[in-house]
Amino acid sequence: MINSAVQSLKQYLQFRFQKATTVIEASDGLVELPDLLKTQIAQKLEALPSPQPYQATVQTEISAAIEAWQQNLDAPNSLVFLGSPVEPIGTILNDSLRQWVDPPASIITPLPCLTRPLDPWQLKYQVENALRPYAQIDPPDSRDPDQQPDPDALDNRKTLILVPCLEQCFLRCIGGWESIEYLRDVAIRHRNCFWVMGCNHWAWDFLDFVCQVSAYFSEVKPLPELDGDMLKEWLDPLVKTIVATPPEEDNHQSQHQEGGDRPEYWDTLARKSLGVSSIAKSLWLRSLRLETDILEATEDLRELELLGEHDDQKEPIALHEVRPSLPIFPPLSGDDRYLMHSLLIHGQMTRSHLAFSLGQEEGQIQSEIQALLRQGLIERANGGLTVEATHYSKLKTELNNNNFFVGDD
């Protein structure tokens, strides 16, 4: 109790100090972007494809695993990719397979980024119904998984089944992971299909605890950690269109850094983001600034136009980058920690599902959700709630210090 109180006081003092520091840094001729510009740029970020190193890793690992499966009757028929709880691993897998020019097998996606049904008890039936229509998937009790496979079966190994987002297929409640057990049993019994699944580290550890998934799906690969050069290459198409080039006096330095433009900036971004793309793009957006003079001279923000856009009626502006920094992390209550821990395990959730996973009525957590939204710790996304990515590293530390289980990422 005393340690908890001391820790809370320490967090509060850090929160006040960081807030004061932020106010001082903001008065350097540059100001943070108005919400209108932030929204415009955020939409452009969402339109970017997944980072190429992610896609290359996914395709390379799948190629090697499928080659072994097609040549060896006893080779594993599954591969699981794990990522950070704030990384859109379903989108990454979908992008990687959609843009694969010559995949080694026909790709079927019966559960494309599944949305949990309104009634959580229907989740298992939703998974069963999604798998049932495919002719090559027999009822799970029709074959013995230990039966000696037919050598001729190698010729039939031509199908890849993608389940991009495993954490959307369960809820942490009594019976909430029966859908995972069903999917697990189907995959292990149907070796003529190769199963590729995506999951976040925290959900995977939870599922391994309650239904031992790693005993069935032994081949697990983490997504690679993105370094500064990888992040620069990924974001460069957008950076070049909206960020100002260095002034004349900095041209010498700029030319000197050609081939690795502003490596300190990108290395800092990689370090602060833990090499996770979702955190990196949010930090990059947070690092953008607008000149104070431009903002003060503009009566209607809708008159501003980003560089790279073409509208003769508007004034194009260039933005500036400052050193990437993590946002202030406010003190959390015990209830806040439980709520955000559940969001990290499940990924995107509706309010009703979040309440269900916490064993509470939806009305009991509404005020808490509103407070966390105002603090920017969580955000709305596609009708659900998610943890704001830039808070992930400090939130993980906070939960770990308070004896919550955290993922091994």
C-alpha positions in Angstrom: 0.0 0.0 0.0 2.8 2.4 1.0 4.8 1.5 -2.1 1.8 2.1 -4.3 1.1 5.5 -2.8 4.8 6.5 -3.2 4.7 5.4 -6.8 1.5 7.3 -7.5 3.1 10.5 -6.0 6.2 10.0 -8.1 4.1 9.6 -11.2 2.1 12.8 -10.4 5.3 14.8 -9.9 6.8 13.5 -13.2 3.5 14.3 -14.9 3.6 18.0 -13.6 7.3 18.4 -14.6 6.8 17.0 -18.1 3.8 19.2 -18.7 5.8 22.3 -17.7 8.7 21.3 -20.0 6.3 20.8 -22.9 4.9 24.3 -22.6 8.5 25.8 -22.7 9.5 23.7 -25.8 6.4 24.8 -27.6 7.4 28.5 -27.7 10.2 28.2 -30.3 8.6 29.9 -33.3 6.8 26.7 -34.0 3.5 25.4 -32.7 1.8 22.0 -32.8 -0.5 21.3 -35.7 -4.2 22.3 -35.5 -6.5 19.3 -35.3 -7.7 19.8 -38.9 -4.2 19.4 -40.3 -3.5 16.5 -38.0 -6.6 14.7 -39.2 -5.6 15.3 -42.9 -2.1 13.9 -42.4 -3.4 11.0 -40.2 -5.6 10.0 -43.1 -2.6 10.0 -45.5 -0.7 7.8 -43.0 -3.5 5.3 -42.9 -3.4 5.0 -46.6 0.3 4.0 -46.6 1.0 0.3 -47.3 2.5 -1.8 -44.5 6.3 -1.4 -44.2 8.2 -3.4 -46.9 10.4 -5.1 -44.3 7.3 -6.6 -42.7 5.9 -7.8 -46.0 9.3 -9.2 -47.1 9.7 -11.1 -43.8 6.1 -12.5 -43.9 6.5 -13.7 -47.5 10.0 -15.2 -46.9 8.9 -17.1 -43.8 5.8 -18.4 -45.4 7.7 -19.5 -48.6 10.2 -21.5 -46.5 7.5 -23.1 -44.3 5.2 -24.1 -47.2 8.1 -25.6 -49.2 8.9 -27.8 -46.2 5.2 -28.7 -45.8 4.8 -29.6 -49.5 7.9 -31.9 -49.4 7.6 -33.5 -46.0 4.5 -35.3 -44.8 5.4 -34.6 -41.2 6.3 -30.9 -41.5 4.2 -28.4 -39.5 1.2 -27.1 -41.4 1.0 -23.7 -39.6 2.9 -20.5 -39.0 2.0 -17.8 -36.5 3.3 -14.2 -36.8 3.4 -12.3 -33.5 3.5 -8.5 -33.1 3.1 -5.7 -30.6 -0.5 -5.3 -29.2 -0.6 -1.8 -30.9 0.6 -3.1 -34.2 -2.1 -3.8 -36.9 -0.9 -7.3 -37.6 -4.0 -8.2 -39.4 -3.5 -5.4 -41.9 0.2 -6.4 -42.3 -0.6 -10.0 -43.1 -3.4 -9.0 -45.5 -1.1 -6.5 -47.3 1.7 -9.1 -47.5 -0.4 -11.8 -49.1 -2.5 -9.4 -51.2 0.5 -7.9 -52.9 2.3 -11.2 -53.4 2.7 -11.6 -57.1 3.4 -15.4 -57.1 2.4 -17.0 -53.8 3.3 -20.6 -53.3 -0.3 -21.7 -52.7 -3.9 -20.5 -53.3 -4.9 -18.1 -50.5 -8.2 -18.3 -48.7 -9.2 -15.8 -46.0 -12.3 -17.1 -44.2 -11.9 -14.8 -41.3 -10.7 -11.4 -42.7 -10.0 -9.3 -39.6 -13.1 -10.7 -37.9 -15.4 -8.3 -36.1 -16.8 -9.9 -32.9 -20.6 -10.4 -32.9 -22.7 -8.2 -30.7 -23.6 -11.2 -28.6 -20.2 -12.6 -27.5 -21.7 -16.0 -27.0 -22.1 -16.2 -30.8 -18.3 -15.9 -31.4 -17.7 -19.6 -31.6 -20.5 -20.1 -34.1 -19.2 -17.2 -36.2 -15.8 -18.9 -36.5 -17.5 -22.2 -37.3 -19.7 -20.7 -39.9 -16.7 -18.9 -41.5 -14.8 -22.2 -41.9 -17.7 -24.5 -42.9 -18.3 -23.3 -46.5 -14.9 -24.4 -47.8 -15.1 -27.8 -49.4 -11.5 -28.7 -48.5 -12.2 -28.4 -44.8 -13.9 -31.6 -43.6 -15.6 -31.9 -40.2 -12.9 -31.9 -37.5 -13.9 -35.4 -36.2 -13.7 -37.1 -39.5 -10.0 -37.8 -39.4 -7.5 -38.9 -36.7 -4.7 -36.4 -36.5 -2.3 -39.3 -35.6 -3.3 -41.3 -38.7 -0.4 -42.0 -41.1 -0.8 -39.5 -43.9 -1.1 -40.7 -47.4 2.1 -40.0 -49.4 0.0 -38.9 -52.3 -1.4 -36.2 -50.1 1.7 -34.0 -50.9 0.2 -33.4 -54.3 -2.9 -31.9 -52.7 -1.0 -29.4 -50.5 -1.9 -26.3 -52.5 -4.1 -24.2 -50.1 -3.1 -21.5 -47.6 -5.7 -20.4 -45.1 -5.1 -17.0 -43.6 -6.5 -16.0 -40.2 -5.0 -12.5 -39.9 -6.1 -11.5 -36.5 -6.4 -14.2 -33.9 -7.1 -11.9 -31.0 -10.4 -10.9 -32.6 -11.6 -14.5 -32.3 -12.0 -14.7 -28.5 -12.9 -12.8 -25.4 -11.4 -13.3 -22.0 -14.3 -14.7 -20.1 -15.7 -18.2 -19.2 -16.0 -20.1 -22.5 -14.7 -17.1 -24.4 -11.9 -19.0 -26.2 -13.9 -22.0 -27.4 -13.7 -20.5 -30.8 -9.9 -20.7 -30.6 -10.1 -24.3 -29.5 -12.3 -25.1 -32.5 -10.0 -23.4 -34.9 -7.0 -25.1 -33.3 -8.6 -28.5 -33.7 -9.6 -27.9 -37.3 -6.1 -26.8 -38.2 -4.4 -29.7 -36.6 -6.7 -32.2 -38.3 -6.5 -30.8 -41.8 -2.9 -31.1 -42.8 -3.7 -30.6 -46.5 -4.2 -26.9 -45.7 -1.4 -24.6 -44.5 -2.6 -22.2 -41.8 -1.1 -18.7 -41.4 -2.2 -16.7 -38.3 -1.5 -13.3 -36.9 -1.7 -12.5 -33.2 -0.3 -10.0 -30.7 2.2 -11.2 -28.1 -0.1 -10.6 -25.1 -3.1 -12.4 -26.6 -0.8 -15.3 -27.6 0.5 -15.7 -24.1 -3.0 -15.6 -22.7 -4.2 -18.2 -25.2 -1.2 -20.4 -24.4 -2.1 -20.3 -20.7 -5.8 -21.2 -21.2 -5.7 -23.5 -24.2 -2.0 -24.3 -24.8 -1.9 -23.0 -28.4 1.8 -23.1 -28.7 1.7 -26.9 -28.3 -0.4 -27.1 -31.5 1.2 -24.2 -33.4 4.9 -24.6 -32.7 6.2 -22.5 -35.6 6.0 -18.9 -34.4 7.8 -15.9 -35.9 8.0 -12.3 -34.6 7.7 -9.3 -36.9 11.1 -7.6 -37.4 12.0 -4.5 -35.4 12.2 -1.5 -37.8 15.3 0.6 -37.7 15.8 4.2 -38.7 16.5 3.6 -42.3 13.5 1.3 -42.6 11.2 3.9 -41.1 12.6 6.6 -43.3 12.0 4.6 -46.5 8.5 3.8 -45.4 7.4 7.4 -44.5 9.5 9.2 -47.1 6.8 9.4 -49.8 4.7 11.4 -47.3 7.6 13.3 -45.7 8.7 14.6 -49.1 5.3 16.1 -49.9 4.6 18.0 -46.6 7.9 18.7 -44.8 10.0 21.8 -45.6 13.5 21.3 -47.0 16.4 22.7 -44.9 17.1 26.5 -45.3 20.0 27.7 -47.4 22.5 27.9 -44.5 21.8 24.2 -43.8 22.3 23.0 -47.4 25.9 21.9 -46.8 24.9 19.8 -43.8 21.9 18.5 -45.9 24.2 17.4 -48.7 26.6 15.9 -46.3 23.8 13.7 -45.0 22.6 12.7 -48.4 21.9 9.0 -48.6 20.9 8.9 -44.9 19.0 12.2 -44.5 18.8 13.3 -40.9 19.9 9.9 -39.5 19.7 11.2 -35.9 16.0 12.0 -36.4 15.2 8.6 -37.8 17.3 6.7 -35.3 15.6 8.6 -32.5 12.2 7.7 -34.0 13.2 4.1 -34.2 14.4 4.0 -30.6 11.4 5.8 -29.2 8.9 3.7 -31.2 10.6 0.4 -30.2 10.8 -0.3 -34.0 7.0 -0.7 -34.1 5.4 1.0 -37.2 2.2 2.1 -35.5 4.1 3.9 -32.7 6.5 5.4 -35.2 3.9 6.9 -37.5 2.1 8.5 -34.4 5.4 9.9 -33.1 6.2 11.3 -36.5 2.9 13.0 -36.7 3.4 14.4 -33.2 6.8 15.8 -34.2 5.3 18.0 -37.0 5.1 21.7 -36.3 3.6 24.7 -38.0 5.2 28.2 -38.0 3.6 30.4 -35.5 3.4 33.3 -37.9 1.4 31.3 -40.4 -1.1 30.1 -37.8 -1.6 33.7 -36.5 -2.1 35.1 -40.0 -4.7 32.5 -40.9 -8.3 33.3 -40.0 -9.8 30.1 -41.4 -7.7 27.0 -41.1 -9.5 25.5 -44.0 -7.6 27.9 -46.2 -4.3 26.1 -45.4 -3.2 23.4 -47.9 -0.4 20.9 -47.4 2.5 20.9 -49.9 1.9 18.3 -52.6 -1.8 19.1 -52.8 -3.1 21.2 -55.7 -5.8 23.8 -55.1 -5.3 27.3 -56.6 -7.7 28.7 -54.0 -5.5 27.7 -51.0 -2.1 28.7 -49.7 0.3 25.8 -49.6 2.3 25.4 -46.4 5.4 23.4 -45.4 5.7 21.8 -42.0 8.7 21.2 -39.8 9.9 18.2 -37.8 11.2 18.5 -34.3 12.8 15.8 -32.2 10.4 12.9 -31.7 9.2 12.6 -28.1 6.7 10.4 -26.3 3.6 12.0 -24.9 3.1 12.7 -21.2 1.9 9.6 -19.4 -0.6 10.5 -16.7 -1.1 8.6 -13.4 -3.5 5.6 -13.6 -6.0 4.3 -11.2 -6.3 0.5 -10.5 -9.5 0.4 -12.7 -7.7 2.2 -15.5 -5.0 -0.5 -15.5 -7.5 -3.3 -15.7 -9.3 -1.6 -18.6 -6.2 -0.9 -20.6 -4.8 -4.3 -19.9 -7.9 -5.9 -21.4 -7.6 -3.6 -24.5 -4.0 -4.6 -25.1 -4.9 -8.4 -24.9 -7.9 -8.1 -27.2 -6.9 -5.3 -29.6 -9.8 -3.2 -30.8 -13.0 -3.7 -28.8 -16.4 -2.3 -28.5 -17.5 -0.8 -25.2 -19.9 -3.7 -24.5 -17.3 -6.3 -25.2 -14.8 -4.5 -23.0 -17.2 -4.4 -20.2 -18.0 -8.1 -20.7 -14.3 -9.0 -20.6 -14.0 -7.1 -17.3 -17.1 -8.8 -15.8 -19.0 -5.5 -15.5 -22.0 -3.7 -16.9 -21.3 -1.3 -19.7 -22.6 1.6 -17.7 -20.1 0.9 -15.0 -17.1 1.7 -17.2 -18.5 4.6 -19.3 -17.1 7.4 -17.2 -13.7 5.7 -16.9 -13.6 5.3 -20.7 -14.5 9.0 -21.2 -11.7 10.1 -18.9 -9.1 7.9 -20.7 -10.3 9.3 -24.1 -9.8 12.9 -22.8 -6.3 12.0 -21.6 -5.5 10.5 -25.0 -4.6 7.1 -23.5 -7.2 5.4 -25.6 -8.8 6.4 -28.9 -11.8 5.5 -31.0 -11.2 3.3 -34.1 -13.7 1.8 -36.5 -16.5 1.8 -33.9 -14.3 0.4 -31.2 -11.6 1.4 -28.7 -7.9 0.9 -28.8 -4.8 2.0 -26.8 -3.1 5.0 -28.3 0.1 3.5 -29.7 2.6 6.2 -28.4 1.7 5.3 -24.8 2.5 1.6 -25.2 6.0 1.5 -23.8 5.2 3.4 -20.6 1.9 1.6 -20.2 3.7 -1.8 -20.4 6.1 -0.7 -17.7 3.2 0.6 -15.6 1.4 -2.7 -15.8 4.5 -4.8 -15.2 5.3 -2.8 -12.1 1.8 -3.5 -10.8 2.0 -7.3 -11.3 -0.1 -7.6 -14.4 1.1 -10.2 -16.9 2.6 -8.5 -20.0 3.5 -10.0 -23.3 7.0 -11.1 -24.2 7.6 -8.5 -26.9 
